[in-house]
Amino acid sequence: MSATDIKEVVKEKYGQAALRVKAGGSSCCGATASSGCCDPITSNLYDSLQAEQIPEEALLASLGCGNPTALAQLNPGEVVLDLGSGGGIDVLLSAKRVGPSGKAYGLDMTDEMLALANENKRKAGVENVEFLKGEIEHIPLPDDSVDVVISNCVINLSSDKDKVMREALRVLKPGGRFAVSDVVTRGEIPVEIRQSVLLWVGCVAGALEENEYRGKLTAAGFEKIEIEPTRIYRIEDAREFLSGQNIDVDAIAPLVDGKFMSAFVRAVKPLRKESCCGPTCCH
């Protein structure tokens, strides 16, 4: 399918998830159409202390694969941008970390998620938050305007990850940090997985191989790149997130055992080098 087709499927599935939450249910990861949420990826990401800080709907709408707010260094007064902010959980938690002198932006392309996020912002009573409509390949913020870019299992959904990483670099200030949770892979993945559009929505088929992830960040201009596994998915997990996909689970699951993992990906935008004004200053 084309990039446009994938984007429309993602938008539809995440819009449906937001509507389920507003109707009193929970958002289910789109990977398992028949059996419900893909718990091995999305469950148990936030501790009770964090859950107490945000509206229940923000927690129910979480479709992440990690907890970037727990792993990223966020300091008072900083500006944070969450790519693919969904119901707003990571934006609201980040806003509390950076305090009133800082700001947290959330960027999402789905109207239903944006409406839910703004409702969660109102319930949380947080002022230093702004949700923006847009695509992570085209961030509607100026150059050098953000201290930290976070994201939670969204970059893998993009069909143009190179552009996402270039945009992240563009909006970061020199020395700014890229600190995202994402699904990455190790080794060769069966073609049946890669070809399933529903598994794109479920954070699986679009995942980059970890060395490819490093390469794309390097090509975009980042440095100090680190990939830290936070969960490695085994055969039992694979059976859960592959079910309902018209895939021979018994045949495929052993082939993906240990090859998918949630990871925390860190990188830094280089500081600008001082330009030389002449022979004297160059000494």
C-alpha positions as CSV (number, residue, x, y, z in Angstrom):
1,M,0.0,0.0,0.0
2,S,1.1,3.6,-0.6
3,A,2.2,6.0,2.2
4,T,-1.2,7.8,1.8
5,D,-3.1,4.5,2.3
6,I,-1.1,3.6,5.4
7,K,-1.6,7.1,6.9
8,E,-5.4,6.9,6.3
9,V,-5.6,3.4,8.0
10,V,-3.6,4.7,10.9
11,K,-5.8,7.8,11.2
12,E,-9.0,5.7,11.1
13,K,-7.8,3.2,13.7
14,Y,-6.6,5.8,16.1
15,G,-9.7,7.9,15.7
16,Q,-11.8,4.8,16.5
17,A,-9.6,4.2,19.6
18,A,-10.3,7.8,20.8
19,L,-14.0,7.4,20.3
20,R,-14.0,4.2,22.3
21,V,-12.4,6.0,25.2
22,K,-14.9,8.8,25.1
23,A,-17.7,6.2,25.1
24,G,-16.3,4.8,28.4
25,G,-14.2,2.0,27.0
26,S,-10.5,1.6,26.5
27,S,-8.4,2.2,23.4
28,C,-7.3,-1.1,21.9
29,C,-4.1,-1.4,20.0
30,G,-5.1,-2.0,16.4
31,A,-2.9,-5.0,16.0
32,T,-5.4,-7.6,17.2
33,A,-8.6,-7.1,15.4
34,S,-10.3,-10.1,16.8
35,S,-8.9,-10.6,20.3
36,G,-8.7,-7.0,21.5
37,C,-5.7,-5.2,22.9
38,C,-2.2,-6.3,22.2
39,D,-1.2,-6.3,25.9
40,P,2.4,-7.4,25.5
41,I,3.2,-4.1,23.9
42,T,0.9,-1.5,25.5
43,S,0.3,-2.8,29.1
44,N,1.8,-1.7,32.4
45,L,3.7,1.3,31.1
46,Y,2.8,3.8,33.8
47,D,3.1,3.4,37.5
48,S,0.4,4.3,40.0
49,L,2.0,7.6,40.9
50,Q,2.0,8.7,37.3
51,A,-1.5,7.5,36.8
52,E,-2.7,9.6,39.7
53,Q,-1.4,12.7,38.0
54,I,-3.5,12.6,34.8
55,P,-7.2,12.0,33.9
56,E,-8.2,8.3,33.5
57,E,-9.1,8.9,29.9
58,A,-5.6,9.9,29.1
59,L,-4.3,6.6,30.5
60,L,-7.0,4.6,28.7
61,A,-6.1,6.2,25.4
62,S,-2.5,5.3,25.7
63,L,-1.3,3.2,22.7
64,G,2.4,3.4,23.5
65,C,5.1,0.8,23.8
66,G,7.1,2.5,26.5
67,N,7.2,5.5,28.9
68,P,9.4,8.2,27.5
69,T,8.5,10.6,30.4
70,A,10.0,8.2,32.9
71,L,13.2,7.7,30.8
72,A,13.8,11.1,29.4
73,Q,15.7,13.8,31.3
74,L,13.2,16.7,31.5
75,N,14.2,19.9,33.3
76,P,12.1,22.8,34.7
77,G,11.7,25.6,32.1
78,E,12.3,23.3,29.0
79,V,10.1,23.0,25.9
80,V,9.0,19.5,25.1
81,L,7.3,18.2,21.9
82,D,5.5,14.8,21.8
83,L,5.2,13.4,18.2
84,G,1.9,11.6,17.9
85,S,0.5,12.6,21.2
86,G,-2.8,10.7,21.1
87,G,-4.9,11.3,24.2
88,G,-2.2,13.4,25.7
89,I,-0.8,11.3,28.5
90,D,2.9,11.9,27.8
91,V,2.3,15.6,27.2
92,L,0.5,16.1,30.5
93,L,3.2,14.2,32.4
94,S,5.9,16.2,30.6
95,A,4.2,19.5,31.4
96,K,4.3,18.7,35.1
97,R,8.0,17.8,34.8
98,V,9.0,21.1,33.1
99,G,6.8,23.2,35.4
100,P,5.0,26.5,34.8
101,S,8.1,28.1,33.2
102,G,8.3,25.3,30.6
103,K,5.9,24.1,27.9
104,A,4.7,20.8,26.4
105,Y,3.4,20.5,22.9
106,G,1.5,17.5,21.5
107,L,1.3,16.9,17.8
108,D,-1.3,14.6,16.3
109,M,-3.1,14.2,12.9
110,T,-6.3,12.7,14.3
111,D,-9.2,15.0,15.1
112,E,-10.7,12.5,17.6
113,M,-7.5,12.1,19.5
114,L,-6.9,15.9,19.6
115,A,-10.4,16.4,20.9
116,L,-9.8,13.8,23.6
117,A,-6.4,15.3,24.5
118,N,-7.8,18.8,24.9
119,E,-10.6,17.4,27.1
120,N,-7.9,15.7,29.2
121,K,-5.9,18.9,29.4
122,R,-9.1,20.7,30.7
123,K,-9.6,17.9,33.3
124,A,-6.0,18.0,34.4
125,G,-6.1,21.8,34.8
126,V,-2.7,22.1,33.2
127,E,-2.0,25.5,31.5
128,N,1.5,25.0,29.9
129,V,0.2,22.5,27.3
130,E,-0.7,23.1,23.6
131,F,-2.0,20.4,21.2
132,L,-1.3,21.0,17.5
133,K,-2.8,19.3,14.5
134,G,-0.3,18.1,12.0
135,E,1.8,15.2,10.8
136,I,5.1,14.2,12.3
137,E,6.7,14.5,8.8
138,H,5.7,18.2,8.8
139,I,6.1,19.6,12.3
140,P,4.3,23.0,12.6
141,L,6.9,24.6,14.8
142,P,9.9,26.8,13.9
143,D,13.5,25.8,13.7
144,D,15.5,25.5,17.0
145,S,12.4,25.9,19.2
146,V,12.3,22.7,21.3
147,D,14.6,21.3,24.0
148,V,13.3,17.7,23.9
149,V,11.5,15.6,21.3
150,I,9.6,12.6,22.8
151,S,7.4,10.1,21.1
152,N,5.7,6.8,22.2
153,C,5.4,4.1,19.6
154,V,4.5,6.5,16.7
155,I,7.6,6.9,14.6
156,N,7.4,3.3,13.5
157,L,3.9,4.1,12.0
158,S,5.4,6.6,9.5
159,S,6.2,5.5,6.0
160,D,8.8,8.3,5.8
161,K,10.9,7.9,8.9
162,D,13.9,9.8,7.4
163,K,11.7,12.9,7.1
164,V,10.4,12.5,10.6
165,M,14.0,12.4,12.0
166,R,15.1,15.4,9.8
167,E,12.1,17.3,11.1
168,A,12.8,16.4,14.7
169,L,16.4,17.6,14.2
170,R,15.2,20.9,12.7
171,V,12.9,21.9,15.5
172,L,15.4,20.9,18.3
173,K,17.7,23.6,19.6
174,P,21.4,22.9,19.3
175,G,22.2,20.4,22.1
176,G,18.5,19.4,22.2
177,R,17.6,15.8,22.9
178,F,15.7,13.1,21.0
179,A,14.2,10.7,23.6
180,V,11.6,8.3,22.2
181,S,10.1,4.9,23.0
182,D,9.6,2.8,19.9
183,V,9.4,-0.7,18.6
184,V,12.6,-1.9,16.9
185,T,13.6,-5.2,15.5
186,R,16.7,-7.4,15.4
187,G,17.5,-9.6,12.4
188,E,15.3,-10.6,9.5
189,I,11.5,-10.4,9.8
190,P,9.1,-12.6,7.8
191,V,7.6,-10.8,4.8
192,E,4.0,-11.6,6.0
193,I,4.6,-9.3,9.0
194,R,5.9,-6.5,6.9
195,Q,3.0,-6.7,4.4
196,S,0.2,-6.4,7.0
197,V,-1.2,-2.9,7.1
198,L,-3.1,-3.7,10.3
199,L,0.2,-4.6,11.9
200,W,1.4,-1.1,11.0
201,V,-1.3,0.3,13.2
202,G,-0.3,-2.2,15.8
203,C,3.3,-0.8,16.0
204,V,4.8,-4.0,14.5
205,A,5.2,-4.1,10.8
206,G,6.7,-0.6,10.4
207,A,9.4,-1.1,13.0
208,L,13.0,-0.4,12.0
209,E,15.9,-2.8,12.5
210,E,18.0,-1.3,15.3
211,N,21.0,-0.7,13.2
212,E,18.8,0.9,10.5
213,Y,17.4,3.2,13.2
214,R,20.9,4.2,14.2
215,G,21.7,4.8,10.5
216,K,18.7,7.0,9.9
217,L,19.4,9.1,13.0
218,T,23.0,9.6,11.9
219,A,22.0,10.5,8.4
220,A,19.6,13.1,9.7
221,G,22.4,14.7,11.7
222,F,22.1,13.3,15.2
223,E,24.9,12.2,17.4
224,K,25.4,10.3,20.7
225,I,22.8,7.7,19.6
226,E,21.8,5.0,22.0
227,I,19.2,2.3,21.7
228,E,18.2,0.7,25.1
229,P,15.8,-2.3,25.0
230,T,13.0,-2.0,27.5
231,R,11.0,-5.1,26.6
232,I,11.9,-8.0,24.4
233,Y,8.9,-10.0,23.0
234,R,8.9,-13.7,23.1
235,I,6.9,-16.4,21.3
236,E,3.9,-16.0,23.7
237,D,3.8,-12.3,23.1
238,A,4.1,-12.8,19.3
239,R,1.1,-15.1,19.4
240,E,-1.0,-12.4,21.0
241,F,-0.2,-9.5,18.7
242,L,-0.3,-11.7,15.5
243,S,-3.7,-13.2,16.2
244,G,-6.6,-12.2,14.0
245,Q,-4.3,-11.2,11.1
246,N,-4.9,-14.1,8.7
247,I,-1.4,-15.2,9.5
248,D,-0.3,-18.8,10.4
249,V,0.6,-17.9,13.9
250,D,2.0,-21.3,14.8
251,A,4.4,-21.0,11.8
252,I,5.3,-17.4,12.2
253,A,5.6,-16.9,16.0
254,P,8.8,-18.9,16.4
255,L,10.4,-16.9,13.6
256,V,9.8,-13.6,15.4
257,D,10.7,-14.8,18.9
258,G,13.1,-12.3,20.5
259,K,13.2,-10.2,17.3
260,F,10.8,-7.4,18.3
261,M,11.5,-5.2,21.2
262,S,10.3,-2.0,22.8
263,A,13.3,0.3,23.1
264,F,14.2,3.7,24.4
265,V,16.1,5.6,21.6
266,R,18.3,8.6,22.6
267,A,20.1,11.0,20.4
268,V,21.4,14.6,20.6
269,K,21.4,17.5,18.1
270,P,25.0,18.7,17.8
271,L,25.9,22.1,19.1
272,R,26.7,24.7,16.4
273,K,30.4,25.1,15.7
274,E,31.6,28.7,16.0
275,S,32.3,30.2,12.6
276,C,35.8,31.5,12.2
277,C,36.1,35.3,11.6
278,G,39.7,35.2,10.4
279,P,43.2,33.9,11.0
280,T,43.5,35.5,14.5
281,C,40.4,33.9,16.0
282,C,41.1,30.6,14.5
283,H,44.1,30.3,16.8
